[in-house]
Amino acid sequence: MIREVIFYKNYFSDFYSAQTPKVQRKIEYVLKLVSTVERVPEKFLKHLTGTNGLYEIRIEHSNNIFRVFCFFDKGTLVVLLQGFQKKSKKTPLREIEKAERLKQQYLRGKKMKL
């Protein structure tokens, strides 16, 4: 395994649980790529322009598009934030802002434990 993937609180697991079994399998496939492939194709993992280190994991199933926001901690630790179903070309700003808030919460919580 090249990267370790963890969930921040229950945001991702709630999203995952709400999906159909076929979508869940596709999500698992993409997460396995992220954790085991050295250079993950941009089709599956892309940096969000204009953010401070946020990435989106990109999942497509049938005609549905899903995104899971994440960021890297300690280089090889991938922290999954929330996921959502994308219904337009542009990623909704409110989803990006929520991911930024969750990332900051994670980082503040981590500092408090030190």
MOKA-V186868 format. One record per backbone hydrogen bond with DSSP energy under -1.0 kcal/mol. CO is the residue of the C=O (numbers start at 1). NH is the residue of the N-H. If there is no record, write none. Layout:
CO,NH / CO,NH
//
This chain:
4,78 / 6,80 / 8,11 / 10,14 / 11,15 / 12,16 / 13,17 / 14,18 / 16,19 / 20,24 / 21,25 / 22,26 / 23,27 / 24,28 / 25,29 / 26,30 / 27,31 / 28,32 / 29,33 / 30,34 / 31,35 / 32,36 / 33,37 / 35,2 / 35,3 / 41,44 / 41,45 / 44,58 / 46,56 / 48,51 / 51,53 / 54,48 / 55,70 / 56,46 / 57,68 / 59,66 / 61,64 / 64,61 / 65,86 / 66,59 / 67,84 / 68,57 / 69,81 / 70,55 / 71,79 / 73,77 / 74,76 / 76,4 / 77,73 / 78,6 / 79,71 / 80,8 / 82,69 / 84,67 / 92,96 / 93,97 / 94,98 / 95,99 / 96,100 / 97,101 / 98,102 / 99,103 / 100,104 / 101,105 / 102,106 / 103,107 / 104,108 / 105,109 / 106,110 / 107,111 / 108,112 / 109,113
//
